[in-house]
Amino acid sequence: MNETRDIRLKRLVMRSMRRGIKEMDLILSRFAAARLEAMTCTELDRYEALLEENDQDLYQWVSGQVEAPAAHAELVRDIKALIAA
């Protein structure tokens, strides 16, 4: 994809806000607003991969009902810490 960082950030913010379930809209919107700007390209890649996951799975990971897969575990911990604060 050939997009500027600014466009990518805007796209990821929108994807964070327009999820399938309202709870994930709220959680990911808050996380995006607080953290995306400071993320490296590699971290943004990981976040974008997380956004590809199913909302029901994401909610279970973030709420602690189910352990997140290793590929997403660190990012899910960061999201959980932000929403707990």
VOFISE-412641 format. One record per residue: residue number from 0; residue in three letters; x, y negated, z of N, C-alpha, C in turn; chain. Coordinates in steps of 0.1 Angstrom, whole numbers, plus 5000, padded with zeros to 4 digits. Each point is the difference from the previous one (the first is absolute). Example, Ala and Ser with C-alpha at 12.3 -4.5 7.8 and 13.67 -1.06 7.14 Angstrom:
<sites>
     n   res     nu     nv     nw    cau    cav    caw     cu     cv     cw   chain
     0   ala   5132   5057   5078   4991   4988   5000   5009   4988   5000       A
     1   ser   4996   4989   4993   5009   4989   5000   4992   4989   5008       A
</sites>
This chain:
<sites>
     n   res     nu     nv     nw    cau    cav    caw     cu     cv     cw   chain
     0   met   5008   5012   5000   4992   4988   5000   5009   4988   5000       A
     1   asn   4996   4990   4992   5008   4988   4999   4993   4988   5006       A
     2   glu   4999   4999   5013   4993   4989   5006   5010   4993   5010       A
     3   thr   4997   4988   5003   5008   4993   5010   4997   5005   5014       A
     4   arg   5008   4997   5009   4998   5003   5014   4987   4994   5005       A
     5   asp   4998   4987   4997   4988   4993   5004   4987   5007   4995       A
     6   ile   5000   5004   4987   4988   5007   4995   4999   5013   5006       A
     7   arg   5011   5007   5003   4998   5013   5007   4995   4998   5013       A
     8   leu   5004   4991   5008   4995   4997   5013   4985   4997   5000       A
     9   lys   4996   4992   4991   4986   4997   4998   4992   5012   4997       A
    10   arg   5005   5008   4991   4993   5013   4996   4999   5009   5012       A
    11   leu   5010   5002   5008   5000   5008   5012   4991   4995   5010       A
    12   val   4999   4987   5002   4991   4994   5010   4986   5003   4995       A
    13   met   4997   4999   4988   4986   5003   4995   4997   5014   5002       A
    14   arg   5009   5009   4997   4998   5014   5001   4998   5004   5015       A
    15   ser   5006   4992   5009   4998   5003   5014   4987   4995   5005       A
    16   met   4994   4990   4994   4987   4995   5003   4988   5007   4994       A
    17   arg   5002   5006   4989   4990   5007   4993   5001   5015   5000       A
    18   arg   4998   5006   5012   5001   5014   5002   4986   5006   4998       A
    19   gly   5000   5013   5004   4987   5007   4999   4991   4999   5013       A
    20   ile   5007   4998   5011   4992   4999   5013   5005   4987   5007       A
    21   lys   4990   4993   5006   5002   4987   5006   5011   5001   5011       A
    22   glu   5001   5010   5008   5011   5001   5010   5014   4999   4994       A
    23   met   5002   5006   4988   5013   5000   4994   5002   4986   4993       A
    24   asp   4989   4994   4996   5001   4986   4995   5006   4991   5011       A
    25   leu   4995   5001   5011   5004   4992   5012   5014   5003   5004       A
    26   ile   5003   5013   5002   5013   5004   5004   5011   4996   4990       A
    27   leu   4998   5004   4988   5011   4997   4990   5001   4985   4996       A
    28   ser   4989   4993   5001   5000   4986   4997   5009   4993   5010       A
    29   arg   4997   5004   5013   5008   4994   5011   5015   5003   4998       A
    30   phe   5003   5013   4997   5014   5004   4999   5006   4992   4988       A
    31   ala   4993   5000   4989   5006   4993   4988   5003   4985   5003       A
    32   ala   4991   4993   5007   5002   4986   5003   5012   4998   5009       A
    33   ala   5002   5010   5009   5011   4998   5010   5013   5005   4995       A
    34   arg   5001   5010   4990   5012   5006   4997   5005   5000   4986       A
    35   leu   4991   4999   4990   5005   5002   4986   5010   4990   4996       A
    36   glu   4999   4988   5004   5009   4990   4995   5015   5003   5003       A
    37   ala   5002   5006   5012   5014   5003   5005   5005   5013   4995       A
    38   met   4992   5008   4993   5004   5014   4996   5009   4999   4988       A
    39   thr   5010   5010   5000   5009   5001   4989   4992   5007   4988       A
    40   cys   5006   5001   4989   4994   5007   4988   4997   5014   5003       A
    41   thr   5010   5007   5007   4998   5014   5004   4989   5001   5010       A
    42   glu   4999   4991   5009   4988   5001   5010   4987   4998   4993       A
    43   leu   5000   4990   4990   4988   4998   4993   4996   5012   4992       A
    44   asp   5010   5007   4994   4997   5013   4993   4993   5010   5009       A
    45   arg   5005   5001   5013   4994   5009   5009   4986   4996   5004       A
    46   tyr   4998   4987   5002   4987   4996   5003   4990   5002   4988       A
    47   glu   5005   4998   4988   4992   5002   4988   4996   5015   4999       A
    48   ala   5009   5009   5004   4997   5014   5000   4990   5004   5010       A
    49   leu   5001   4993   5012   4990   5002   5010   4986   4996   4996       A
    50   leu   4999   4989   4992   4987   4995   4995   4994   5010   4990       A
    51   glu   5008   5009   4995   4995   5010   4990   4992   5011   5008       A
    52   glu   5002   5001   5013   4994   5011   5007   4985   4997   5003       A
    53   asn   4993   5010   5003   4986   5000   5002   4997   4992   5013       A
    54   asp   4990   4992   5000   4997   4992   5012   4996   5008   5013       A
    55   gln   4993   5011   4998   4997   5009   5011   5013   5005   5006       A
    56   asp   5009   5004   4992   5013   5005   5005   5008   4989   5007       A
    57   leu   5000   4988   4994   5007   4989   5006   4994   4997   5014       A
    58   tyr   4987   4999   5000   4994   4997   5013   5003   5010   5011       A
    59   gln   5000   5013   4996   5004   5010   5010   5014   4999   5005       A
    60   trp   5009   4996   4991   5014   4998   5003   5002   4988   5010       A
    61   val   4994   4989   4996   5001   4988   5007   4993   5001   5014       A
    62   ser   4989   5007   5001   4993   5001   5012   5006   5011   5009       A
    63   gly   5010   5008   4995   5006   5010   5008   4993   5013   5001       A
    64   gln   4989   5001   4992   4993   5013   4999   5008   5011   4994       A
    65   val   5008   4997   4990   5008   5009   4993   5014   4994   4998       A
    66   glu   5010   5008   5001   5014   4995   4998   5002   4997   4985       A
    67   ala   5006   4988   4998   5003   4996   4986   5011   5009   4994       A
    68   pro   4999   5002   4987   5011   5008   4994   5013   4992   5001       A
    69   ala   5011   5007   5000   5014   4995   5002   5002   4988   4990       A
    70   ala   4996   5001   4988   5002   4989   4991   4994   4986   5004       A
    71   his   4990   5001   5008   4993   4988   5004   5001   4997   5015       A
    72   ala   5006   5009   5008   5000   4999   5014   5005   4987   5006       A
    73   glu   5011   4995   4995   5006   4988   5005   4991   4988   4997       A
    74   leu   4995   4999   4988   4991   4989   4997   4987   5001   5008       A
    75   val   4994   5011   5002   4988   5002   5008   5003   4996   5014       A
    76   arg   5012   5003   5006   5003   4996   5013   5001   4985   5001       A
    77   asp   5005   4993   4990   5000   4985   4999   4986   4995   5000       A
    78   ile   4992   5006   4992   4986   4995   4999   4993   5002   5014       A
    79   lys   5002   5011   5006   4993   5003   5013   5005   4990   5010       A
    80   ala   5013   4997   5000   5006   4991   5010   4994   4986   4998       A
    81   leu   4998   4996   4988   4994   4986   4997   4986   4999   5005       A
    82   ile   4992   5011   4997   4986   4999   5004   4998   5002   5015       A
    83   ala   5010   5006   5007   4999   5002   5014   5004   4987   5008       A
    84   ala   5007   4991   4993   5004   4988   5006   4989   4990   5002       A
</sites>
